Every structure is written in structure tokens, then in C-alpha cells.
Amino acid sequence: MKEGKGIKVVAQNRKARHDYFIEESYEAGMVLQGTEVKALREGRVNLKDGYARIRDGEVFLMDIHISPYAFGNRLNHDPLRPRKLLLHDSEIHRLEGKVKERGFALIPLSIYFSHGRVKVSVALAKGKKLYDKREALKRKAMEKEVERSRRIRAR
């Protein structure tokens, strides 16, 4: 997700692209409390172990840690509470059908502000095997080597 006009990236799940094949991604709104929004503006969020679950026709984001707001009072939020995602019914039904298939999962890729509203990029992903991860690392190293040799030749 590039930072463009009106978009400010708060957190990215870099490990997700390493551990999963990303099939599709969706942009969803998030239902938050006031202190959660303030903590997000400070960048105090961890997406690493997060995932999404569909329950009763609604999508919830689980295990996303948003640290308590430093200047919050006794009404501060619970850091690990499930957070509801705002998606269209057709998208939820489509995701529900795909998640029931073997191997698919819903994982958050990034959290960002789009024109003052908190958005989450959620991906429909399939887990990688160990040999897939090794292959991706080899390919990345080879691309880096090719780029390095191009720069040396350009001198």
C-alpha cells in the first residue's frame, strides 16, 4: 500500500507475504473506540499474529494488538478485543465460501488511514509450504544479485 494523497499507512504485516500466497485482497472499515483511534494515530499496533474470522454473517479481526492510549483514563480499551470489520454482504458471503475451502485464511495485510477513516486491507490467502518459502528467498536473492551487477556495469 503506497502512501498517496489522503492515505497514511499505520502498520503492515510483512510476514504475511512471506507465509502466504495472496489470492485476493479487500479493503474494509473497522469499528473502533475513541482511544483505539488515538493509539493508531501514534502507530501503536501489532498485526503479526492477527487473523479474521467470520461469525454469524459478520467478520471480526482477532489477535490484533492495539496498545492502550497513553493519555487514556479508566475508559481505555482492551488491547486484544475482537474488532468488527465493515464489508458488504456480498463480499462476506464470497469470503465465507472461500474460507470454508481447505487451506484458505483471512489475514490482515495493513492498517491505514484513508481520508481520516481507519481502513484494513484483508487478504484471502493460502498458506505456503516450507519449500515455497525457500524458493521465494532464493528468487529474491537472485534478483538482488542481478540488480547489483546492473549497477556495477552502469558505472
C-alpha positions as CSV (number, residue, x, y, z in Angstrom):
1,M,0.0,0.0,0.0
2,K,1.6,3.2,-1.2
3,E,1.2,6.4,0.8
4,G,-0.7,8.6,-1.6
5,K,-3.0,11.6,-1.2
6,G,-5.1,11.2,1.9
7,I,-3.6,7.8,2.9
8,K,-1.3,7.2,5.8
9,V,-0.1,3.7,6.5
10,V,0.0,2.8,10.2
11,A,1.2,-0.8,10.2
12,Q,2.0,-3.5,7.7
13,N,2.1,-7.3,8.1
14,R,5.3,-8.1,6.2
15,K,5.4,-11.6,7.4
16,A,2.0,-12.3,5.7
17,R,3.5,-12.1,2.2
18,H,6.3,-14.5,3.3
19,D,4.0,-17.1,4.9
20,Y,1.0,-17.0,2.5
21,F,0.1,-16.8,-1.2
22,I,-2.2,-13.8,-1.5
23,E,-5.2,-14.6,-3.7
24,E,-7.4,-11.6,-3.3
25,S,-7.4,-8.5,-1.0
26,Y,-10.3,-6.4,0.3
27,E,-10.5,-3.0,1.9
28,A,-12.7,-2.9,5.0
29,G,-13.6,-0.3,7.6
30,M,-13.1,-1.1,11.3
31,V,-15.4,-0.5,14.3
32,L,-13.2,1.2,16.9
33,Q,-13.4,3.0,20.2
34,G,-12.1,6.5,20.6
35,T,-8.9,5.6,22.4
36,E,-8.1,2.9,19.8
37,V,-8.1,5.6,17.1
38,K,-5.8,7.8,19.1
39,A,-3.4,4.8,19.7
40,L,-3.5,4.0,15.9
41,R,-2.6,7.6,15.1
42,E,0.5,7.1,17.3
43,G,1.3,3.9,15.4
44,R,0.9,1.6,18.4
45,V,-0.5,-1.6,16.7
46,N,0.9,-5.1,16.0
47,L,-0.6,-7.1,13.1
48,K,1.8,-10.1,13.3
49,D,-0.4,-12.8,14.7
50,G,-3.7,-11.4,13.5
51,Y,-6.4,-13.1,11.5
52,A,-10.0,-12.6,10.6
53,R,-12.9,-14.9,11.4
54,I,-16.5,-14.9,10.1
55,R,-19.2,-15.4,12.7
56,D,-23.0,-15.1,12.1
57,G,-22.5,-13.2,8.8
58,E,-20.1,-10.7,10.3
59,V,-16.3,-10.5,10.0
60,F,-14.1,-10.0,13.1
61,L,-10.4,-9.2,13.4
62,M,-8.8,-11.3,16.1
63,D,-5.5,-11.1,17.9
64,I,-4.6,-7.6,16.7
65,H,-2.8,-5.8,19.5
66,I,-3.6,-2.1,19.7
67,S,-1.7,-0.7,22.8
68,P,-3.7,1.3,25.3
69,Y,-3.6,5.1,24.6
70,A,-1.0,6.7,26.9
71,F,-3.3,9.5,28.0
72,G,-6.5,7.4,28.3
73,N,-8.3,7.1,31.5
74,R,-10.3,4.2,33.1
75,L,-12.3,4.0,29.8
76,N,-9.2,2.8,27.9
77,H,-9.8,-0.1,25.5
78,D,-8.8,-3.8,25.9
79,P,-5.8,-4.3,23.6
80,L,-6.7,-7.7,22.2
81,R,-10.5,-7.4,21.9
82,P,-12.1,-8.6,18.6
83,R,-12.9,-5.8,16.2
84,K,-15.7,-5.9,13.7
85,L,-14.9,-5.3,10.1
86,L,-17.3,-3.4,7.8
87,L,-17.7,-5.3,4.5
88,H,-20.6,-5.6,2.0
89,D,-22.8,-8.7,2.4
90,S,-21.9,-10.0,-1.0
91,E,-18.2,-9.8,0.0
92,I,-18.8,-11.5,3.3
93,H,-20.7,-14.4,1.6
94,R,-18.0,-14.7,-1.1
95,L,-15.3,-14.8,1.6
96,E,-17.2,-17.3,3.7
97,G,-17.5,-19.7,0.8
98,K,-13.8,-19.4,0.1
99,V,-12.7,-19.8,3.7
100,K,-14.7,-23.0,4.0
101,E,-12.4,-24.4,1.3
102,R,-9.4,-26.2,2.5
103,G,-6.3,-24.1,3.1
104,F,-7.7,-20.5,2.8
105,A,-7.4,-18.0,5.6
106,L,-8.3,-14.3,6.1
107,I,-5.3,-12.3,7.2
108,P,-4.8,-8.5,7.7
109,L,-2.1,-7.0,5.4
110,S,-2.1,-3.4,6.6
111,I,-3.9,-0.8,8.6
112,Y,-4.1,2.7,7.3
113,F,-6.0,6.0,7.4
114,S,-7.8,6.9,4.3
115,H,-9.2,10.4,4.4
116,G,-9.4,10.3,8.2
117,R,-11.0,6.9,8.4
118,V,-9.3,3.7,9.6
119,K,-9.2,1.0,6.9
120,V,-7.8,-2.5,6.9
121,S,-6.5,-4.4,3.9
122,V,-7.7,-8.0,4.4
123,A,-6.4,-10.8,2.2
124,L,-7.8,-14.2,1.2
125,A,-4.6,-16.2,1.5
126,K,-3.4,-19.8,1.1
127,G,-0.5,-21.0,3.4
128,K,2.9,-21.6,1.9
129,K,4.9,-24.8,2.5
130,L,8.5,-24.6,3.7
131,Y,9.9,-25.3,0.2
132,D,7.8,-22.5,-1.2
133,K,9.3,-20.1,1.3
134,R,12.8,-21.3,0.4
135,E,12.2,-20.9,-3.3
136,A,10.9,-17.3,-2.7
137,L,14.0,-16.4,-0.7
138,K,16.3,-17.8,-3.5
139,R,14.4,-15.9,-6.1
140,K,14.7,-12.7,-4.1
141,A,18.4,-13.2,-3.6
142,M,18.9,-13.8,-7.3
143,E,17.0,-10.6,-8.2
144,K,19.1,-8.7,-5.8
145,E,22.3,-10.1,-7.3
146,V,21.1,-9.2,-10.8
147,E,20.3,-5.6,-9.7
148,R,23.7,-5.3,-8.0
149,S,25.5,-6.4,-11.2
150,R,23.5,-4.0,-13.3
151,R,24.6,-1.1,-11.1
152,I,28.2,-2.2,-11.3
153,R,28.1,-2.3,-15.1
154,A,26.4,1.1,-15.3
155,R,29.4,2.7,-13.7
